[in-house]
């Protein structure tokens, strides 16, 4: 099954972005669900049903974070392990029968950060505290950002709360943007596709073994090899 370029762009965003919060929280789990998908081209419509209901589960403590993305009815599962102490990340990807592992060193993460900063340029997060909504009992206000990747205009809208404290690199992914507050809903508009994730469960407890790596025969690949497969595509610092 071939993925359209727009989906590669969105997957790259999910893999390489990272939201930074000024607050901190010892540990917890936040479960988010893809609640809405819109596409502009009829040939992309077949993806909508498969993508809806995709989930992100973010488990974290003071020094580590794991993000599990389950997409397209289990056809794609990505587990990202980030160690804040040694500044490394390991990704395990199960994609339509393929098992791939990528290890990202602190040096590579720093390169991604610099590339991301260049890509972001003068883009700034704009806050509107008059635009609010309730999510899981928390009052959230709007934060928005516009940027581009490989000539594609990207708009991101968040509803963030100041009432939940999270660690320094909580919900991976809005590329080293200093987002004030914790997002409980975010929308990505890539032109031909719009996706909306929303928090469905929040817990301040996390399993003792949450950082245990998955078993199985994963093929080790470099970031360059992954780009050649089309995953990441070189955008957004990936």
Residue pairs with C-beta under 8 A, 6 or more apart in sequence:
1 75
1 96
3 11
3 230
4 43
4 44
4 47
5 233
6 44
6 152
6 190
6 191
6 192
6 193
7 47
7 193
8 230
8 231
8 232
8 233
9 149
9 150
9 152
9 154
9 190
9 233
9 235
10 188
10 190
10 193
10 195
11 231
11 232
12 149
12 231
12 232
12 233
12 235
12 236
12 238
13 149
13 154
13 173
13 188
13 236
14 56
14 69
14 78
14 172
14 173
15 78
15 80
15 91
15 172
15 173
15 231
15 232
15 238
16 112
16 116
16 173
16 175
16 232
16 236
16 237
16 238
17 116
17 172
17 173
17 174
17 175
17 236
18 169
18 172
18 173
18 174
18 175
18 176
19 169
19 170
19 171
19 172
19 173
19 174
19 177
19 179
19 183
20 168
20 169
20 176
20 177
20 178
20 179
21 165
21 166
21 167
21 168
21 170
21 179
21 180
21 181
21 182
22 178
22 180
23 165
23 166
23 182
24 62
24 165
24 166
24 167
24 168
25 60
25 164
25 165
25 166
25 167
25 204
26 61
26 62
26 204
27 60
27 61
27 62
27 204
27 205
27 206
28 59
28 60
28 166
28 202
28 203
28 204
28 205
28 206
29 57
29 58
29 59
29 60
29 201
29 202
29 203
29 205
29 206
29 210
30 57
30 58
30 166
30 170
30 171
30 199
30 201
30 202
30 203
31 55
31 56
31 57
31 58
31 199
31 200
31 201
31 202
32 55
32 56
32 57
32 58
32 171
32 197
32 198
32 199
32 200
33 53
33 54
33 55
33 56
33 197
33 198
33 200
34 51
34 52
34 53
34 54
34 55
34 71
34 195
34 196
34 197
35 52
35 196
35 197
35 198
36 52
36 194
36 195
36 196
37 47
37 48
37 51
37 52
37 193
37 194
37 195
37 196
38 48
38 193
38 194
39 45
39 47
39 48
39 192
39 193
39 194
40 191
40 192
40 193
41 192
44 192
44 193
47 72
50 72
50 73
50 75
51 71
51 72
51 195
53 73
54 69
54 70
54 71
54 72
55 68
55 69
55 70
56 67
56 68
56 69
56 171
56 197
57 67
57 68
57 70
58 65
58 66
58 67
58 170
58 171
58 172
59 65
59 66
59 67
59 68
59 206
59 207
59 210
59 211
60 66
60 166
60 167
60 170
60 206
61 167
61 206
61 210
62 84
62 167
63 83
63 84
63 85
64 81
64 82
64 83
64 84
64 211
65 80
65 81
65 82
65 84
65 167
65 169
65 170
65 172
66 79
66 80
66 81
66 82
66 210
66 211
67 78
67 79
67 80
67 82
67 171
67 172
68 77
68 78
68 79
68 80
69 76
69 77
69 78
69 79
69 80
70 76
70 77
71 77
71 78
75 95
75 96
76 93
76 94
76 95
76 96
77 93
77 94
77 95
78 91
78 92
78 93
78 94
78 95
79 91
79 92
79 93
79 214
80 89
80 90
80 91
80 92
80 172
81 89
81 90
81 91
81 92
81 211
81 213
82 88
82 89
82 169
82 172
83 89
84 167
84 168
84 169
86 106
87 106
87 109
87 110
88 103
88 104
88 105
88 106
88 109
89 103
89 104
89 109
90 101
90 102
90 103
90 104
90 213
91 100
91 101
91 102
91 104
92 99
92 100
92 101
92 213
92 214
92 218
93 99
93 100
93 101
93 102
93 231
95 231
98 219
99 216
99 217
99 218
99 219
100 218
100 219
100 221
100 226
101 218
101 219
101 220
101 221
102 220
102 221
102 222
102 223
102 226
103 220
104 112
104 223
108 223
111 237
112 237
112 238
113 176
113 237
114 237
115 237
116 175
116 176
116 236
116 237
117 176
119 147
119 148
119 149
119 175
119 235
119 236
119 237
120 147
120 175
120 176
120 177
121 147
123 145
123 146
123 147
124 145
125 143
125 144
125 145
125 177
125 178
125 179
125 180
126 143
126 144
126 145
127 141
127 142
127 143
127 180
128 141
128 142
128 143
128 144
129 141
129 142
130 141
131 141
131 142
132 139
132 140
132 141
132 142
132 159
133 139
133 140
133 159
133 185
134 140
135 159
135 161
135 184
135 185
135 198
135 199
136 184
136 199
136 200
136 201
136 202
138 161
138 163
138 164
138 184
139 161
139 163
140 159
140 160
140 161
140 181
140 184
140 185
141 159
141 160
141 161
141 181
142 157
142 158
142 159
143 157
143 158
143 159
143 160
143 179
143 180
143 181
143 183
144 155
144 156
144 157
144 158
145 155
145 156
145 174
145 177
146 153
146 154
146 155
146 156
147 154
147 156
148 154
149 235
149 236
150 233
150 234
150 235
152 190
152 191
153 190
153 191
154 188
154 189
154 190
154 191
155 187
155 188
155 189
156 174
156 186
156 187
156 188
156 189
157 186
157 187
157 189
158 174
158 179
158 183
158 185
158 186
158 187
159 183
159 184
159 185
159 186
160 179
160 180
160 181
160 182
160 183
160 184
161 181
161 182
161 184
162 180
162 181
162 182
164 182
164 184
164 202
165 182
166 182
170 182
171 182
171 183
171 186
174 186
175 236
175 237
184 198
184 199
185 196
185 197
185 198
185 199
186 196
186 197
187 194
187 195
187 196
187 197
188 194
188 195
188 196
223 232
223 238
226 232
227 233
227 234
227 238
232 238
